[in-house]
Amino acid sequence: MMQPVPEALAPESTRGRRLHNFSAGPGALPEEVIEEVRAELPVYDDVGASIMEISHRSPAYDAVHNGAVERMKRLLGLGDGWHVLFLQGGASLQFYQAPLNFLPEGGKADYLVTGSWSKKALKEAKIVAASRGATVNVAASSEDAQFSYIPEPGTWQLDPDAAFLHFTSNNTIYGTQFQDEPEVDVPLVCDASSDFLSRPIAVERYGLIYAGAQKNIGPAGTTAVLVREDFLQRRVEGLPTLLDYRTHVGTLYHTPAVFAVYIVEKVLKWIEANGGLAGMTARNDRKAETLYGAIDATDFYTGTARPDSRSKMNVTFRLPSEELEAKFVKEAKEEGLLALKGYRTVGGIRASIYNAVSQASVDALVDFMRRFEAANG
Ligand SMILES: Cc1ncc(COP(=O)(O)O)c(C=O)c1O
């Protein structure tokens, strides 16, 4: 049995309170959504049980699931030619499932490698390619400079016969982001996990978009997969049932991550109520401006991403020494600023400022940064 944390270990000022959350994922959820979930947790609507305790084929869950699909379509302006699926296995399974469906026998695919996640996607694509006599081409990579930038489109070595171009729209670990979506002659396949629904996208360029929910649109447990019907028709036949995207179109083939989708539906409602993707863009631009402004205002903090490639979701920076970085993370936490440590393999500081992170949280971080520099600079 878990022992309760002794009161002496939890600072009086922060115990039991929701703090400023800069977690890279699972990340912050909107306060309103948390409150709504709390209120209806024991009994959902008039079903006499919680949403977790009823059939996924019940009218109540059906309405939740279809509600999430419809809201997603409205937010992104997806027409009837699009399917919205909520799958399991995380974005990591999509690394394999996407080429499994769309890299044909003897075919080709282009990959833009801009960070650890795109490298993992590339690795899975190569596994698929090896079994099909297919080729995976690295059209561009920024590994030569620790993934600190997004390669300029003019430098990409694209294959005109590629079945698709895969890219990672936002690089969670390195704090870089495509400022503009690739404009190429083949359909885009995008891992949008860490900037999904943070800004509008040109959906007509894409065949497939996937995103783990746990950063911008919900809790861990489900992955949003958006696939265009005409692209889907090109998929490889004869795949294992669960890995064939077609299996999931228009029907729940198996039990979905009910509780996760239920929360996603509420987050999508929150996004709509807050101005949709235009509202998210304005909110995210302002937060990013505040934080990068504080980094650029002094030599004490140094941004790690090249300025023209900076992410508006994951802001990465360094302090003059690793000792100061450790002190920064520790003292920030004591003040109620959570999860500012950089990714385990790269170090430094990372503040993830996803949709649900408020301007007030960013202001509190910037205020702390100024005081920390005054005391340690
Ligand atoms: C851009 C990106 N892609 C993929 C993943 C892996 O996602 P999952 O853990 O859902 O498989 C992450 C997780 O942080 C990510 O940031």
The ligand as a Gaussian input file, in Angstrom:
#p B3LYP/6-31G(d) Opt

LIG

0 1
 C        7.035000      14.799000     -31.369000
 C        6.815000      13.521000     -30.628000
 N        6.578000      12.402000     -31.313000
 C        6.380000      11.213000     -30.687000
 C        6.418000      11.114000     -29.321000
 C        6.199000       9.764000     -28.682000
 O        4.893000       9.703000     -28.298000
 P        4.267000       8.469000     -27.529000
 O        4.908000       8.443000     -26.192000
 O        2.808000       8.811000     -27.506000
 O        4.538000       7.236000     -28.316000
 C        6.643000      12.251000     -28.557000
 C        6.662000      12.152000     -27.085000
 O        7.085000      12.980000     -26.365000
 C        6.862000      13.486000     -29.231000
 O        7.104000      14.599000     -28.544000

